[in-house]
Amino acid sequence: MKTLTALSLFLFATVADWFFADLAGIQPDPQLPGFKRIVFKPDLACGLESASADYESVRGRIVYDILVPPGCEGKVLLPASADIVSPPDATRKGQENGHAVFLTGSGKFRFEIPVSDNK
């Protein structure tokens, strides 16, 4: 029975990792590790119109209607081809591998990408 429990925990951890790191796109920036800078790069290609995530990082809670904890920075990467509505206090810093790059300080931010009905 212990093997089945261990396998269940492994499978749950794998799905949870996929949800936060890939689907929601919440990752630490390798250049400023330990969630000093948080990278938000959601996988919008999976066909979902919206997703929401809460993540308890070592520096504080991250909420995806983006909440960057105090003392941290945010780096948001969204598809460059999308019509992005960004908050006024997010700075667009160009493109990176087909993604528009925005930098933020700490605080609450909402980025919107209107979804076309023509799928």
Steps between C-alpha positions, in 0.01 A plus 500: 500500500793735568612467136155606377499800737848604386393468136188708565708774661743496206216527248335784694831687525557458126155640415541785750842586354353502147213723614718763670813495281340439160127575488508797739863568413622598847877446518801652678731700269836317478680838500342598835426163669291425805200687354683836530364555146197297399445404137136475388482313168162328467446229240214655305527250214304232684164651405393636839347845508605563859691345786558598859773391739622568852854396591679524835860589409789530744451879489122517525174418330471545122153537351444481125300808444858580564597582858874554543606481866675799666871520423464303177474579130277346235589402146191427291530328161191485282460407132637790292230448239223558754319830551619549860337748735764568765479703821653850483763419765642203304788587269521331161861397435479359148478138389661170597450182296165610355371643830438860600698570818368721780678584827321595820585590854310350789124546511185386319485485122243385248599421144222423257503334162159526334384161376372489144175318430654390169686190619 
